[in-house]
């Protein structure tokens, strides 16, 4: 498929919003200033890893960057944002079925994957407020996912985002969730967290 026109104005506007010069922008995204100049002239095609680096700094999807760079891209896959995580205690709160928002998914996620938004304003995790975590959606025994960040199902049916390690009693775990650490927890299941990233906006279908 033929390459389209490079939308220089879109990139210039994004830089002006942040009061970055083109040289500052090049340094922030880790791309040679000469290469950025060539890209902005539209004389060379932008590469995927360049779009990913630019997207990370502009807080937009790489597919959005590629679109404005004139690179044909397939319609990105989306997953449901099924709820949010309280940054203070790690507890997951689900939205009603049918009111979920959609967000563009990183490549390679399984069909069962979904996302959760971290709400951590006014906590020690405030730097990660509004970040999304992408979860596999596949339940495993917690002992198979030790020393990882997981979505954890407990016997009382509560669900938490937690880092887990081995407990001090048989068949238990120690979980760190929000600002708390709890030893010797008997969890029912765990789902692997596959990806976490800051997302500025997404398609809103429900009340987030």
C-alpha positions as CSV (number, residue, x, y, z in Angstrom):
1,X,0.0,0.0,0.0
2,X,1.4,3.4,-1.0
3,X,2.6,5.8,1.7
4,X,0.4,8.9,2.2
5,X,1.3,12.5,2.9
6,X,3.2,13.3,6.1
7,X,1.0,15.5,8.3
8,X,3.7,17.9,9.6
9,X,1.2,20.3,11.2
10,X,-0.1,17.6,13.5
11,X,3.4,16.9,14.8
12,X,4.2,20.6,15.1
13,X,1.0,21.3,17.0
14,X,1.9,18.5,19.5
15,X,5.3,20.0,20.1
16,X,3.9,23.5,20.5
17,X,1.5,22.2,23.1
18,X,4.4,21.0,25.1
19,X,6.7,23.9,24.3
20,X,9.3,21.6,22.8
21,X,11.7,22.5,20.1
22,X,12.3,19.9,17.3
23,X,15.8,19.3,18.8
24,X,14.4,18.8,22.3
25,X,11.8,16.5,20.9
26,X,14.4,14.4,19.2
27,X,16.3,14.0,22.5
28,X,13.2,13.1,24.4
29,X,12.3,10.3,22.0
30,X,15.8,9.1,21.5
31,X,16.0,9.7,17.8
32,X,18.8,11.5,16.1
33,X,17.8,15.2,15.4
34,X,18.8,14.8,11.7
35,X,16.5,11.8,11.4
36,X,13.6,13.8,13.0
37,X,14.3,16.6,10.5
38,X,14.1,14.1,7.6
39,X,10.9,12.6,8.9
40,X,9.3,16.0,9.4
41,X,10.0,16.8,5.8
42,X,8.2,13.6,4.8
43,X,11.1,12.4,2.6
44,X,11.6,9.2,4.5
45,X,9.1,6.7,5.9
46,X,8.8,6.5,9.7
47,X,9.6,3.1,11.2
48,X,7.5,1.3,13.7
49,X,9.9,1.6,16.6
50,X,10.2,5.3,15.9
51,X,6.4,5.7,16.0
52,X,6.3,3.8,19.3
53,X,8.9,6.0,20.9
54,X,7.1,9.2,19.7
55,X,3.8,7.8,20.8
56,X,5.1,7.1,24.3
57,X,6.2,10.7,24.7
58,X,3.1,12.2,23.2
59,X,0.8,9.8,25.1
60,X,-0.9,8.6,22.0
61,X,-1.0,5.2,20.3
62,X,1.8,4.3,17.8
63,X,-1.0,3.7,15.2
64,X,-2.1,7.4,15.6
65,X,1.5,8.5,15.0
66,X,1.9,6.3,12.0
67,X,-1.4,7.6,10.6
68,X,-0.2,11.2,10.7
69,X,3.1,10.1,9.3
70,X,1.3,8.8,6.2
71,X,2.0,5.1,7.0
72,X,-1.0,2.8,6.3
73,X,-2.0,0.9,9.4
74,X,-4.5,-1.8,10.1
75,X,-7.4,-0.9,12.4
76,X,-6.0,-1.5,15.9
77,X,-7.5,-4.1,18.1
78,X,-9.3,-2.8,21.2
79,X,-10.0,-4.4,24.6
80,X,-12.6,-3.5,27.3
81,X,-11.7,-1.3,30.2
82,X,-13.8,-3.3,32.7
83,X,-13.1,-1.2,35.8
84,X,-10.6,0.6,37.9
85,X,-8.0,-0.2,40.6
86,X,-8.0,1.9,43.9
87,X,-4.4,3.0,44.2
88,X,-4.6,3.1,48.0
89,X,-5.6,-0.5,48.6
90,X,-5.4,-2.2,45.2
91,X,-9.0,-3.3,45.2
92,X,-10.6,-3.7,41.8
93,X,-14.0,-2.1,41.2
94,X,-15.9,-3.3,38.1
95,X,-18.2,-1.2,35.9
96,X,-21.6,-2.6,34.9
97,X,-21.6,-5.0,32.0
98,X,-22.3,-3.1,28.8
99,X,-20.9,0.2,30.1
100,X,-17.2,-0.6,29.5
101,X,-15.0,1.7,27.5
102,X,-12.8,0.5,24.7
103,X,-9.0,1.1,24.5
104,X,-6.4,0.2,21.9
105,X,-4.5,-2.9,23.0
106,X,-0.8,-3.5,22.8
107,X,0.0,-6.1,20.1
108,X,0.1,-9.8,21.1
109,X,-2.5,-9.8,23.8
110,X,-4.7,-12.9,24.0
111,X,-8.3,-12.7,23.0
112,X,-9.3,-13.0,26.7
113,X,-7.4,-9.9,27.7
114,X,-9.0,-6.8,29.3
115,X,-7.8,-3.5,30.9
116,X,-8.2,-1.8,34.2
117,X,-7.5,1.9,35.0
118,X,-5.4,2.8,38.0
119,X,-6.8,5.6,40.1
120,X,-4.0,6.7,42.4
121,X,-4.5,10.4,42.8
122,X,-3.3,11.6,46.3
123,X,-1.5,8.3,47.0
124,X,2.2,7.5,46.8
125,X,1.4,6.0,43.4
126,X,0.1,9.3,42.1
127,X,2.7,9.3,39.3
128,X,0.7,6.3,37.8
129,X,-2.7,7.8,38.1
130,X,-4.9,7.0,35.0
131,X,-2.4,4.4,33.8
132,X,-3.9,1.3,32.3
133,X,-2.9,-2.3,33.2
134,X,-3.7,-5.0,30.6
135,X,-4.5,-8.3,32.1
136,X,-4.4,-11.8,30.5
137,X,-7.9,-12.8,31.5
138,X,-6.6,-16.3,32.1
139,X,-7.0,-17.7,35.6
140,X,-4.0,-19.7,37.0
141,X,-3.0,-21.0,40.4
142,X,-1.3,-18.2,42.3
143,X,1.8,-20.3,43.0
144,X,2.5,-20.3,39.2
145,X,2.8,-16.6,39.1
146,X,5.0,-15.8,42.1
147,X,7.2,-12.7,42.0
148,X,4.9,-11.1,39.5
149,X,2.3,-8.3,39.3
150,X,-1.1,-10.1,39.0
151,X,-4.8,-9.7,39.4
152,X,-5.7,-11.8,42.4
153,X,-9.0,-13.4,43.3
154,X,-9.5,-14.1,47.1
155,X,-11.8,-16.5,48.9
156,X,-14.1,-13.7,49.9
157,X,-14.6,-13.0,46.2
158,X,-12.7,-9.6,46.3
159,X,-10.2,-9.0,43.5
160,X,-7.0,-7.0,43.9
161,X,-4.1,-5.8,41.9
162,X,-1.1,-7.1,43.8
163,X,2.5,-8.2,43.6
164,X,2.8,-11.7,45.1
165,X,5.5,-13.9,46.5
166,X,5.6,-17.1,48.5
167,X,3.9,-17.1,51.9
168,X,5.3,-18.4,55.2
169,X,2.7,-21.2,55.5
170,X,1.9,-24.0,53.1
171,X,0.0,-23.1,49.9
172,X,-0.2,-19.4,50.8
173,X,1.2,-16.2,49.3
174,X,2.4,-12.8,50.6
175,X,0.7,-10.0,48.6
176,X,1.6,-6.4,48.3
177,X,-1.4,-4.4,47.2
178,X,-1.7,-0.6,47.2
179,X,0.2,0.6,50.3
180,X,-0.2,-2.7,52.2
181,X,1.6,-6.1,52.5
182,X,-0.3,-9.1,53.8
183,X,1.4,-12.5,54.5
184,X,0.0,-16.0,54.4
185,X,-3.0,-15.3,52.1
186,X,-5.0,-18.1,50.6
187,X,-5.8,-16.9,47.1
188,X,-8.1,-18.7,44.7
189,X,-6.7,-17.6,41.3
190,X,-4.3,-15.1,39.7
191,X,-4.2,-13.5,36.3
192,X,-0.9,-12.2,34.8
193,X,-0.6,-8.5,34.2
194,X,0.9,-8.3,30.7
195,X,1.4,-4.6,30.1
196,X,1.0,-1.3,31.8
197,X,1.1,2.1,30.1
198,X,0.0,5.7,30.4
199,X,-3.0,6.4,28.2
200,X,-4.2,10.0,27.7
201,X,-7.6,9.2,26.2
202,X,-9.6,6.4,24.6
203,X,-13.0,5.9,23.1
204,X,-15.7,6.4,25.7
205,X,-18.7,4.2,25.5
206,X,-19.7,4.4,29.1
207,X,-19.2,6.4,32.3
208,X,-15.6,6.1,33.4
